[in-house]
Amino acid sequence: MFIPNNIQQVTHNAERLLIAERERYLQLHPSSIKLSKQAQQHFLYGVPMHWMNDWGMPVPLFVVQANGCHFTCADGIDYTDFCLGDTGAMFGHSPAPIEKVIAEQASKGFTVMLPSTLAPNVGEALAEFFGLDYWQLATTATDANRFVLRWARAVTERKKLLVFDGCYHGTVDDTMVDVENEKVVNRNSLLGQVYDLGVHTVAVPFNNLAAVEHELATGEFACLLTEPALTNCGMVLPEAGFIESLRAVCTKYGSLLVLDETHTISTDRGGWAKTNNVVPDFLVVGKPIAGGLPAAAYGFSAAMATRMKAAKDSAPAGHSGIGTTLSGSMMTLVAIYATLTEVATEVTYKHMLALADLLAQQLTASIKAHNLPWNITRLGARLELQFSSKPPKNAVEARDAKNDMIESAIHLYLLNRGVLLTPFHNMMLVCPATSENDIKKLMQVFNDCLKELMHD
């Protein structure tokens, strides 16, 4: 085995490997190539949403069906899925309880813009699962974050928002910022942005409590919006006591603490906040809570509900800017209820966490055996391969750890051998349907890939 003196040799090998894997992909997927050409006649870039074309494949992979932790592409190839819709299918594809209630509800109506008789049960299930008394529904986590931001500004009568550099909260305008030369600027990839987001948004480094307090002490911030761990710029875990300290400084300066748990629901049943006994002012959840159907929710305390009612009741009649027609539909409610009560159970999480721990151990052992300066970051059932010797502490360190060439080569090599990881940052999720054999397959292909990358 060739042991490189630095990562440059591995990157060079990755470039060679990526060229070969792109050719292999085209040979394996003639049906996807054909479908891509057909779809381009009516879809921009040949896909329903343009980002589906950003996976790094020569052409998009078209899917026929998905069940459990497997799916089949248009060319009849079976894949073991560790991407799981980037958390949307975190509890597996088409879990039986959700499939059953959706089929039953299909003959009873999809949406009526009125509350279903199941609404009280869903509210109770959300409160039991996440530990907050009051809830409102949305169609996506982006919507939920946007609505919470309106509520936060309304009840505090403050304008500013504090986020962390490297944050991800969907496509909420206020959060699409970067830090360049210690200045908050619009993210340069944004399309059609016409105003300066830095007027009302400030971003500071994650795991830097002093920077947070420096801003909140001004008394200008309606809220601090954050995930318990950064998950999109590369996974960045909170240092011990950091989120708890955020809770304290937000209370001290009258700013609201909003925790976006859309991805960190992987921590354990109830999410990161409940598991770690942190009570936010608002909690946002999305993606997996309805088994993959478009759904999201945000929770809050009875005291916050009183403040929200006061703000709404004192405002003029008319559209509040909060809510969408399909939020809380009958179909959504049955899917949420089945997910929270029958799918995302304590037994389910016990299985997921045990296998995720096993996978983390085996990935770490493989990296060490190949003498690579990489690490595996884990948050419950969520794992990520990062190209640094230690887990990053903030977005700057996470960006510095990225290597697009190696990342792309690993992703496509695994994909071509029937194993799917999340694109862009090679994240892995373990779901209730994942088995030890699935992990064995991932590890076999991953080890073969590392041999290719290390080959002289």
C-alpha positions as CSV (number, residue, x, y, z in Angstrom):
1,M,0.0,0.0,0.0
2,F,1.2,3.5,-0.9
3,I,1.1,5.9,2.1
4,P,1.1,9.5,0.9
5,N,3.3,12.2,2.6
6,N,0.4,14.6,2.1
7,I,-3.1,14.8,0.8
8,Q,-2.0,16.2,-2.6
9,Q,-1.3,12.7,-3.9
10,V,-4.7,11.4,-2.8
11,T,-6.3,14.4,-4.5
12,H,-4.4,13.5,-7.7
13,N,-5.6,9.9,-7.5
14,A,-9.1,11.2,-6.9
15,E,-9.0,13.2,-10.1
16,R,-8.0,10.1,-12.0
17,L,-10.6,8.0,-10.3
18,L,-13.4,10.5,-10.9
19,I,-12.8,10.5,-14.6
20,A,-13.0,6.7,-14.7
21,E,-16.1,6.6,-12.5
22,R,-18.0,9.1,-14.7
23,E,-17.4,6.9,-17.7
24,R,-18.5,3.9,-15.6
25,Y,-21.7,5.7,-14.6
26,L,-22.7,6.4,-18.2
27,Q,-22.2,2.8,-19.1
28,L,-24.4,1.7,-16.2
29,H,-27.3,4.1,-16.7
30,P,-28.5,4.2,-20.3
31,S,-32.1,4.6,-19.2
32,S,-31.3,7.6,-17.0
33,I,-29.5,9.1,-19.9
34,K,-32.6,8.7,-22.1
35,L,-34.9,10.1,-19.4
36,S,-32.6,13.0,-18.9
37,K,-32.8,13.9,-22.6
38,Q,-36.6,13.6,-22.6
39,A,-37.0,15.7,-19.4
40,Q,-34.9,18.5,-20.8
41,Q,-37.6,19.2,-23.3
42,H,-39.8,20.6,-20.5
43,F,-37.8,20.8,-17.3
44,L,-34.9,23.3,-16.7
45,Y,-31.7,21.2,-16.7
46,G,-34.0,18.2,-17.2
47,V,-35.1,17.9,-13.5
48,P,-38.1,19.1,-11.5
49,M,-35.8,21.3,-9.3
50,H,-32.5,22.6,-10.7
51,W,-30.5,21.5,-7.7
52,M,-31.3,17.9,-8.6
53,N,-28.7,18.4,-11.3
54,D,-26.0,19.3,-8.8
55,W,-25.1,15.8,-7.7
56,G,-21.8,15.5,-9.6
57,M,-23.1,12.7,-11.9
58,P,-22.8,13.0,-15.6
59,V,-26.6,12.9,-15.8
60,P,-29.2,12.7,-13.0
61,L,-30.1,9.3,-11.6
62,F,-33.8,8.6,-12.2
63,V,-35.6,6.5,-9.6
64,V,-38.4,4.0,-10.1
65,Q,-39.2,3.1,-6.5
66,A,-37.9,3.3,-2.9
67,N,-38.6,1.1,0.1
68,G,-36.9,0.9,3.5
69,C,-33.3,1.8,3.0
70,H,-33.2,0.7,-0.7
71,F,-34.3,2.2,-4.0
72,T,-34.2,1.1,-7.6
73,C,-33.1,3.3,-10.5
74,A,-34.5,3.4,-14.0
75,D,-31.8,0.8,-15.1
76,G,-33.0,-1.7,-12.5
77,I,-30.0,-1.3,-10.2
78,D,-30.6,-1.7,-6.5
79,Y,-29.0,0.9,-4.2
80,T,-28.4,0.8,-0.4
81,D,-29.5,4.3,0.6
82,F,-27.6,6.2,3.3
83,C,-28.7,9.5,1.9
84,L,-32.4,9.0,2.6
85,G,-33.5,12.2,1.0
86,D,-31.0,14.2,3.1
87,T,-33.1,13.5,6.2
88,G,-36.5,13.7,4.4
89,A,-36.7,9.9,4.5
90,M,-34.7,9.5,7.8
91,F,-37.1,6.9,9.0
92,G,-36.9,4.9,5.8
93,H,-38.8,5.0,2.5
94,S,-42.5,4.2,2.7
95,P,-42.7,2.9,6.3
96,A,-45.6,0.5,6.5
97,P,-47.7,2.6,9.1
98,I,-47.4,5.7,7.0
99,E,-48.2,3.9,3.8
100,K,-51.3,2.5,5.5
101,V,-52.7,5.7,6.7
102,I,-52.0,7.6,3.5
103,A,-53.9,4.9,1.5
104,E,-56.8,5.1,3.9
105,Q,-56.9,8.9,3.8
106,A,-56.7,9.0,0.0
107,S,-60.4,8.2,-0.3
108,K,-61.4,10.7,2.4
109,G,-59.9,13.9,1.0
110,F,-56.5,15.5,0.8
111,T,-57.0,19.1,1.9
112,V,-59.9,21.4,2.8
113,M,-58.2,24.4,4.4
114,L,-60.0,23.4,7.7
115,P,-58.8,21.4,10.7
116,S,-59.1,17.7,10.5
117,T,-60.7,15.8,13.4
118,L,-57.2,14.3,14.0
119,A,-55.8,17.7,14.8
120,P,-56.0,17.4,18.6
121,N,-54.2,14.0,18.5
122,V,-51.4,15.4,16.3
123,G,-50.9,18.4,18.6
124,E,-50.7,16.0,21.6
125,A,-48.2,13.8,19.7
126,L,-46.0,16.8,18.8
127,A,-46.0,18.0,22.4
128,E,-45.1,14.5,23.7
129,F,-42.4,13.9,21.2
130,F,-40.6,17.2,21.4
131,G,-41.6,18.6,24.8
132,L,-43.2,21.9,23.9
133,D,-46.9,22.6,24.5
134,Y,-48.1,24.6,21.5
135,W,-47.6,24.0,17.8
136,Q,-48.3,25.4,14.3
137,L,-47.8,23.6,11.0
138,A,-46.1,24.6,7.8
139,T,-45.3,22.9,4.5
140,T,-41.5,23.1,4.7
141,A,-38.9,23.9,7.3
142,T,-38.1,27.0,5.2
143,D,-41.6,28.2,5.7
144,A,-41.5,27.3,9.4
145,N,-38.3,29.3,9.9
146,R,-39.7,32.2,8.0
147,F,-42.9,32.2,10.0
148,V,-41.0,32.0,13.3
149,L,-38.9,34.9,12.3
150,R,-42.0,37.0,11.8
151,W,-43.4,35.9,15.1
152,A,-40.1,36.7,16.9
153,R,-40.0,40.2,15.4
154,A,-43.6,40.8,16.2
155,V,-43.5,39.8,19.9
156,T,-40.1,41.5,20.6
157,E,-40.7,44.5,18.4
158,R,-37.0,44.1,17.3
159,K,-35.7,43.8,13.7
160,K,-32.4,42.1,13.8
161,L,-31.6,38.4,13.4
162,L,-28.4,36.7,14.7
163,V,-27.2,33.5,13.0
164,F,-24.0,31.6,12.7
165,D,-21.5,31.7,9.8
166,G,-22.2,28.5,7.8
167,C,-25.8,28.2,8.9
168,Y,-28.5,26.5,6.9
169,H,-32.2,27.2,7.4
170,G,-33.6,26.4,4.0
171,T,-34.1,29.4,1.7
172,V,-35.1,32.0,4.2
173,D,-33.6,35.2,2.7
174,D,-32.5,36.6,6.1
175,T,-30.2,33.6,6.7
176,M,-28.5,33.4,3.3
177,V,-25.4,35.3,4.4
178,D,-21.6,34.7,4.6
179,V,-18.9,36.4,6.5
180,E,-16.1,37.9,4.4
181,N,-13.3,39.9,6.0
182,E,-15.4,40.1,9.2
183,K,-18.3,41.6,7.3
184,V,-21.7,40.0,6.7
185,V,-22.5,39.8,3.0
186,N,-25.1,38.3,0.8
187,R,-24.1,34.7,-0.2
188,N,-22.6,35.1,-3.7
189,S,-24.5,32.2,-5.1
190,L,-27.9,33.8,-4.5
191,L,-30.0,34.5,-7.6
192,G,-32.0,37.7,-7.9
193,Q,-31.0,39.1,-4.5
194,V,-31.8,42.9,-4.6
195,Y,-31.2,44.1,-1.1
196,D,-28.4,43.9,1.5
197,L,-29.2,41.1,3.9
198,G,-26.6,42.5,6.3
199,V,-28.9,45.4,7.2
200,H,-30.9,43.2,9.6
201,T,-28.8,40.0,9.8
202,V,-25.6,39.5,11.7
203,A,-23.5,36.2,11.5
204,V,-20.9,35.2,14.1
205,P,-18.7,32.1,14.4
206,F,-20.3,28.9,15.9
207,N,-19.0,27.9,19.3
208,N,-18.0,31.5,20.1
209,L,-20.1,32.6,23.0
210,A,-18.3,35.9,23.4
211,A,-19.2,36.9,19.9
212,V,-22.8,36.0,20.5
213,E,-23.0,38.0,23.7
214,H,-21.3,41.0,22.2
215,E,-24.1,41.2,19.6
216,L,-27.0,40.4,21.9
217,A,-25.9,43.0,24.5
218,T,-27.0,45.7,22.0
219,G,-30.6,44.8,22.7
220,E,-31.4,45.0,19.0
221,F,-31.9,41.3,18.2
222,A,-35.3,39.7,18.0
223,C,-33.8,36.2,18.0
224,L,-30.9,33.9,17.6
225,L,-31.7,31.2,15.0
226,T,-29.4,28.2,14.9
227,E,-29.3,24.4,14.5
228,P,-27.9,22.7,17.6
229,A,-25.1,21.6,15.3
230,L,-24.2,23.1,12.0
231,T,-25.0,20.4,9.4
232,N,-24.7,22.0,5.9
233,C,-21.3,23.6,5.7
234,G,-19.9,20.3,7.0
235,M,-21.1,19.0,10.4
236,V,-19.9,21.1,13.3
237,L,-20.9,19.9,16.7
238,P,-21.5,22.2,19.6
239,E,-18.8,22.3,22.3
240,A,-19.9,21.1,25.8
241,G,-22.3,23.7,27.3
242,F,-22.4,26.0,24.2
243,I,-26.1,25.7,23.4
244,E,-27.0,25.8,27.1
245,S,-25.0,29.1,27.3
246,L,-26.9,30.4,24.3
247,R,-30.1,29.8,26.2
248,A,-28.8,31.8,29.1
249,V,-27.5,34.8,27.1
250,C,-30.7,35.0,25.0
251,T,-32.8,35.2,28.2
252,K,-30.4,37.8,29.7
253,Y,-30.8,40.2,26.8
254,G,-34.4,39.5,25.9
255,S,-33.7,37.8,22.6
256,L,-35.5,34.6,21.6
257,L,-33.7,31.3,21.1
258,V,-34.9,29.4,18.0
259,L,-33.5,25.9,17.4
260,D,-33.9,24.5,14.0
261,E,-34.0,20.7,14.5
262,T,-34.8,19.7,10.9
263,H,-31.5,17.8,10.7
264,T,-30.6,17.2,14.3
265,I,-33.8,15.2,15.0
266,S,-31.3,12.4,14.3
267,T,-29.9,12.9,17.8
268,D,-32.5,10.7,19.6
269,R,-36.2,10.6,20.0
270,G,-37.4,14.1,20.6
271,G,-34.4,15.7,19.0
272,W,-31.2,17.4,20.4
273,A,-33.0,19.9,22.6
274,K,-35.2,17.5,24.5
275,T,-32.3,15.0,24.8
276,N,-30.1,17.7,26.3
277,N,-32.8,19.4,28.4
278,V,-32.6,22.7,26.6
279,V,-35.9,24.6,26.2
280,P,-35.9,27.0,23.3
281,D,-38.4,29.7,22.7
282,F,-39.2,28.2,19.3
283,L,-38.4,24.8,17.9
284,V,-38.5,24.1,14.2
285,V,-38.8,20.6,12.7
286,G,-39.3,19.5,9.1
287,K,-38.5,16.9,6.5
288,P,-38.9,13.6,8.3
289,I,-41.9,14.3,10.5
290,A,-44.4,13.2,7.9
291,G,-42.3,10.3,6.5
292,G,-41.1,12.3,3.5
293,L,-44.3,14.2,2.6
294,P,-43.9,18.0,2.6
295,A,-44.5,18.9,6.2
296,A,-43.0,21.0,9.0
297,A,-43.9,22.4,12.4
298,Y,-42.8,24.9,15.0
299,G,-43.4,24.6,18.7
300,F,-43.4,27.0,21.6
301,S,-44.4,27.4,25.2
302,A,-47.7,28.5,26.7
303,A,-46.1,31.8,27.7
304,M,-44.9,32.4,24.1
305,A,-48.4,31.5,22.8
306,T,-49.8,34.3,25.0
307,R,-47.3,36.8,23.5
308,M,-48.1,35.6,20.0
309,K,-51.8,36.0,20.5
310,A,-51.3,39.5,21.8
311,A,-49.3,40.5,18.7
312,K,-51.8,39.0,16.3
313,D,-54.9,40.4,18.1
314,S,-53.4,43.9,18.2
315,A,-52.6,43.9,14.5
316,P,-55.0,45.1,11.8
317,A,-57.2,42.5,10.1
318,G,-55.7,40.9,7.0
319,H,-53.0,38.5,5.9
320,S,-50.3,38.1,8.6
321,G,-47.7,36.8,6.1
322,I,-47.7,33.5,8.1
323,G,-49.2,30.3,6.7
324,T,-49.8,28.6,3.3
325,T,-53.0,27.0,2.0
326,L,-51.7,23.5,2.1
327,S,-50.2,23.7,5.6
328,G,-51.9,21.2,8.0
329,S,-53.8,19.4,5.3
330,M,-55.7,16.2,6.2
331,M,-53.1,14.1,4.4
332,T,-50.2,15.8,6.2
333,L,-51.9,15.2,9.6
334,V,-52.3,11.5,9.3
335,A,-48.7,11.1,8.1
336,I,-47.3,13.2,11.0
337,Y,-49.3,11.2,13.5
338,A,-48.2,7.9,12.2
339,T,-44.6,9.0,12.0
340,L,-44.4,10.3,15.6
341,T,-46.5,7.5,17.2
342,E,-45.7,4.4,15.2
343,V,-42.4,4.9,13.3
344,A,-40.1,7.2,15.3
345,T,-40.4,5.1,18.4
346,E,-37.8,4.5,21.2
347,V,-37.2,1.0,19.8
348,T,-36.6,2.5,16.4
349,Y,-34.1,5.0,17.7
350,K,-32.3,2.4,19.8
351,H,-31.8,0.3,16.6
352,M,-30.7,3.4,14.6
353,L,-28.2,4.7,17.2
354,A,-26.6,1.3,17.8
355,L,-26.0,0.7,14.1
356,A,-24.8,4.3,13.6
357,D,-22.3,3.8,16.4
358,L,-21.1,0.6,14.8
359,L,-20.7,2.3,11.4
360,A,-18.8,5.2,13.0
361,Q,-16.4,2.8,14.7
362,Q,-15.8,0.9,11.4
363,L,-15.3,4.0,9.3
364,T,-12.9,5.4,11.9
365,A,-10.9,2.2,12.0
366,S,-10.7,2.1,8.2
367,I,-9.4,5.7,8.0
368,K,-6.8,5.0,10.6
369,A,-5.7,1.8,8.9
370,H,-5.1,3.8,5.7
371,N,-3.2,6.4,7.7
372,L,-5.5,9.2,6.5
373,P,-5.8,12.5,8.4
374,W,-9.6,12.4,8.3
375,N,-12.4,12.0,10.9
376,I,-16.0,10.9,11.3
377,T,-18.3,13.3,13.0
378,R,-21.5,11.8,14.4
379,L,-24.8,13.2,15.7
380,G,-27.0,10.3,16.7
381,A,-28.0,8.4,13.5
382,R,-26.2,11.0,11.3
383,L,-22.5,10.7,10.4
384,E,-20.2,12.6,8.2
385,L,-16.8,12.0,6.7
386,Q,-14.6,15.1,7.0
387,F,-11.1,15.6,5.6
388,S,-9.4,16.9,8.7
389,S,-7.7,15.2,11.6
390,K,-10.1,16.7,14.2
391,P,-13.8,17.7,14.0
392,P,-14.2,21.3,13.0
393,K,-15.3,23.9,15.6
394,N,-16.8,26.4,13.2
395,A,-17.7,27.0,9.6
396,V,-14.2,28.3,8.7
397,E,-12.6,25.1,9.8
398,A,-15.3,23.0,8.1
399,R,-14.7,24.8,4.8
400,D,-11.0,24.4,5.2
401,A,-11.5,20.7,5.6
402,K,-13.4,20.3,2.3
403,N,-11.8,18.7,-0.7
404,D,-14.2,18.7,-3.6
405,M,-12.2,16.3,-5.8
406,I,-11.8,13.6,-3.1
407,E,-15.4,14.1,-2.0
408,S,-16.8,13.7,-5.5
409,A,-14.6,10.7,-6.3
410,I,-15.7,8.8,-3.1
411,H,-19.4,9.7,-3.7
412,L,-19.5,8.5,-7.3
413,Y,-17.3,5.4,-6.7
414,L,-19.8,4.3,-4.0
415,L,-22.8,5.2,-6.1
416,N,-21.5,3.1,-9.0
417,R,-21.3,0.1,-6.7
418,G,-24.8,0.5,-5.3
419,V,-24.3,2.6,-2.2
420,L,-25.7,6.2,-2.0
421,L,-24.3,8.9,0.4
422,T,-25.6,12.4,0.5
423,P,-23.9,14.6,-2.1
424,F,-21.8,17.6,-1.4
425,H,-20.5,16.5,2.0
426,N,-20.8,12.7,2.1
427,M,-23.2,12.5,5.0
428,M,-24.7,9.2,6.0
429,L,-27.9,8.4,7.8
430,V,-29.0,5.1,9.4
431,C,-32.7,4.4,9.3
432,P,-35.0,1.8,11.0
433,A,-34.7,-0.5,7.9
434,T,-30.9,-0.4,7.8
435,S,-29.2,-3.7,8.7
436,E,-25.7,-4.8,9.6
437,N,-25.5,-6.3,6.1
438,D,-26.2,-2.8,4.7
439,I,-23.3,-1.4,6.8
440,K,-21.1,-4.3,5.7
441,K,-21.8,-3.5,2.1
442,L,-21.0,0.2,2.6
443,M,-17.7,-0.6,4.4
444,Q,-16.6,-3.1,1.7
445,V,-17.1,-0.5,-1.0
446,F,-15.6,2.3,1.1
447,N,-12.5,0.3,1.8
448,D,-12.1,-0.6,-1.9
449,C,-12.4,3.1,-2.7
450,L,-9.7,4.0,-0.2
451,K,-7.4,1.4,-1.8
452,E,-7.9,3.1,-5.1
453,L,-7.2,6.5,-3.7
454,M,-4.1,5.3,-1.9
455,H,-2.8,3.4,-4.9
456,D,0.6,4.5,-6.4
